[in-house]
Amino acid sequence: MVPLALAWAAVVTGRADGQAERELEGLRFKFEVECENLHKPVETLRQQYRARLRQLEGEYAAAGDLGKALAAREAAAGEDPDPRSIGVRPGKLADVQRLYLRQKAERVRREQAGLVALHRSYKARLEDLQSKLTRAGKIDLALEVKGEVERVAADTLLLVRQSKVGRVFAITGRFYSYVDDSASFYINGDRVHHHRSWGKSRSRPVELQVGDCVVFSMHNSGGGPKHFRTAFMSEDGGYVVSFRANDLKVIPDGSKQRVLTRGEFDRLEGVAVKREEGPGGGIPFEHRSEFVWEHGDNAILATFITPEMVTATRR
């Protein structure tokens, strides 16, 4: 038979543990609700944008313009527009898309600032709870809260990094590449790396920022496979810049130009050719870059670094 005093102590301990668990669940619930509220303005804007596109589809249809009506319908059914595909194209559809992207960027900026503040506040409340549980000898519960604190701290760091993407900010890092056969890398006209022979390559540390003009000049001398893929990682591992075929435009073969104005870049017509998957290795981190080339043995590809090419990481 369990002594009454021990039984009562177990009941009190159970109540204390249950109260602590309820307090933790209450903090989590409030945090998740506040996160959802911060996401709503961007989602509301997205719904308004799609409604405007459906309205535009009706206007084009009423005017008898099937091509534009279908373009508006496709835009309403698809993902958010890519600013690189809009360019300086005139017309109502492009105007609607540009306006949406400007308004979205501002709402995302506010959302990210709110999320950073919310995460920091949640982390502080968790740390208070962890300290209280530790003092009360509830070590297992304190460890559970500690795990939540560490997760929130990592998420906060990621949010801070994401909030910087899109501003004009510089990151120092290296290009990691696989090239067959050789390539030179230029940032705003300055050669920052030269890969002399086929295989893996890593540049010296260089500075890269949103808005920079980057040019890759490649050469294949053996007549075999033509492969080029590169990605850029900051020295602290916090940011990755990926290069996909649609990011890269073709400078005509034989040109000596290794830097472009934005207007010159927009007027280029050809984009890089996405190649079949090439050899593995060369880029020892997660990225979204693709194997690319052009049609001949020589290829000169240019891009301007955009926020969409930059990814914040948890490293």
N, C-alpha and C positions, 0 to 999 in steps of 0.2 A: 504494500500500500504506500502511495506517495505521500509524504508529509504535507500538511496543509500549506505550510510556509513556502515549500518548494513549488507546489502546484500554483500558488498565487504568483510567485516570482516568474514562473513560466508564462502565465497569462499576461502579466505586466510587460514582460519582454516581447511577447508576441504582438501586443498592442503597439508597443513602441516601434517594432519593426514594420508593422502594417502602416502605422502613421508615416514613417519615413518613406516607404514605398509609394504611398498615396501622394506625399509631397513631391516626390520625384516625377510621378506620372502627371501630376498637376502642372509642374513646370514644363514638361515635354508638350503637353496638350496646348498650353497657352502659347508656347513657342511656335508650334506647328500652325496654329490658327493665325498668329501674327505674320508668319511667313506667307501663308495663303493670301492674306489681305494685301501684302506688299506686291504680290504677283498680279493682282487683279487689274491695275491700270494698263499694263502692257497687253494683257489678254483682251480687255475691253477695246483698246485701240485696234488690235488685230481684227476683231469682229467688225468694227466700224469700217475698216479698210476693205474687207471682203464684201461688205454690203455696198460700198461705193463702187467696187468693181462690177458687181452684179447690176447696179444701176447703169454703169457705163456700158455694159454689154447691151442693155435694153436700148440705150441711146444710139449705139452703132447699128443695132438691128433695125431700128426705126428709120435710120438714114439709108438702109440698104447696103451697108458695108459689112459683108460676111466675114472678111478676113480680120478686121479689127474687132468685130463681135466675138469671134472665136479666140482671139488673143486675150481679150478681157476675161472671157470665161476660163481659159487656161490659167491665167494669173490668179483668179479667185480660187481655183481648185488646188493650186500648187503651194510650194513653200514660200517663205518671204522672199522678195526680189533680191537678186544679187546686184549691188550697185555697179559692178563692172559690166554687167550685161545691159544696164540701162544707158550708161555713158552720158552722152549729150544728146541723145535721141529726142526729137521734138514730139509733140502730140499729147493729147489728154491722158492717155494711159501712163506714159512716162512721167508726166507731171504728178499724177496721183501717186505713183510709186515713189518718186523722190520726196514728196511731202510726207508720205507715211514713214519713210526711213529716217527723215529728220526728226519727226515727232517721236518715233520709237526710240531713237538714240537718246533723246532727252529723258524719256520715261524710264529707260533702262538705267541711265545714270542715277536717277533718283531711287530706283528700286535697289540698285547695288549699294548705294550709300545707306539706305534704310536697313538692308540686310546685314551690312557690316556692323552697324550700331546695334541691331537686334541680337546678333550672334555674340557680340562682346557683353551685352547685358545678360544674356542667358548664361554665358560662361561664368560671369561673376556670381550669379545666383547659385549655380551649381557648385562653385568653389566654396561658397558659404555653407551649403548643405553638406558637402564633403567634410569640411572642418568640424561641423556640428556632430556628424555621425562618428568621426574619428574620436572626438572627445568623449562620446558616449560609449565607446568600445564596440561600435557596430562596424567592424572592419570589413566584412564581406560586402555590406551595402556601400561603404565608403569606396571600396575598390570599384564597384559597379558605376558609381558616380564619377570616379576618376577616369574610367574609360570613356564616359560621355563627355567629360571635360576635354580629353585629348582629341576626340573626334571633332568637337565643336571648334577647338583651336586650329585644327588642320583645315576645316571648312572656312574659317575666318581668314586664314592666310590665303587660301585660294580665291576668296571673294575680293580681298584687297588687290591681288594680282589682276584679277579679271577687270576690276574697276579702272585699272590703269590702261588696259588695252583700248586703243581707239584715241587716246590722247597722244600728243607728240612727245614721246618719251624714248630715251635711248636705252638699249640693252647691250651689254658686252657679252659676246659668246663666240662660238665657232660654227663653221659649216662642216657638216659630216656628209660624205658623198660616196657614191659608187660611179665610176666613169669608165667608159670603153670608147675611145682610148685616152684622150687628154681634154683638159678644160681649163679656162681662165675665168676668174670671178672678179666682177667689178661692182663697186658701190659708188654711185654718183660720179662715175668716170675714173675712179682710182682702182687700179688692180690690187686686190687684197689677197689673192690666192691663185696659185697655178698648180694644177695636177698634171704631172709630166707623163704618166703612163697608166695603163688600165688597172683597175682595182679600187681598193678603198682609199679614202683621202680624208684628212682632217686639216682644217685651216688653222692658222695662228689666231689668237683672240682678236676680234674686230668689233667695232660698234655698229649697230644696226637700229634703225628706228622707223616707225610708221611714216610713210611718205618718201622714203628713200627709193631711188631708182637702182635696181639691181640687174646686171647683164651677165649672162653666161655665154661664153664663146667656146664651142666644142669642136673637136676634130676626130674623125675616125680614119686611121691610116691603113688598117689591115683589110678593109673591105668586108669584115665580118659583122657580127651584131653591133648595133649602135645603141648603147645604153647610157643614160645619165639620170641620176636621182640624187637630190640633195635636200637636207633639212638643217635648220639652224637651231641650236640650243644655247640659252644663256648660261653663263659660267656657274650661276647658282642653281641651275636646273629648274628655275621657276617658269621659264617661257620656252615655247617651241614655235618656230616659224616653218610652216609647210609650204611646198611649192607643187601645185597640181597643173595639169596640162592647160586648163582654162585660165590659170593665172598668168600664163606666159605667152607673149606675142612674139612673132617672128620678125627679126630685122633681116632684110634681104641679104643673101650671101654675097660676100665681097665688100660689104660696107665696113668702113673703119669706125663707125659710130659706136661708142661704148657708154654713152649716157644720152638720155632723151628728156625733153620737156614733157609735161603731162599731155599737152596738145599733140605732140609728135607721137606719143604712145597711143593715144586714142585713135589716131588716124591709121595706125597699122592694122591691116586686115587679117592676116593669118595668125592662127594660134598654134601652139606646140602640138605635135602629134603624140598622143599617148601610146607608149609601146607596150608590148606584152610584158608580163612580169619578168624581170631580169634576175640576176643572181642575188642571193640574200646577203646580208651583212652590210657593213659600211655605215649604218646608222643605228647605234646601240640604244635607242630609246623610242618610245611610241610617237608616231607622227602620221601625217596624212599625205605625204608627198607621193608622187607617181613617177614611174619611169617615163621619160620624154625624149624626143629628138625632133628633127625635121626630116625632110625627105632625102637630102644629099649627105655626102660625107662630112660636110661642114654644117654647123647649125649655130645661129646666134639668137638667143632667146632673152627677152627683156620683161621686166615686171616692175610695178610700183608696190611697195609693201603696204598692205591694207590691214585694218583691224581683223578682218575675217580670216586672214592667213595666220594670225597669232593665237596661240592657245596657252592659257595658264595651266600649270600643272600643280600637283600636290607635293612635289619633291622638295 
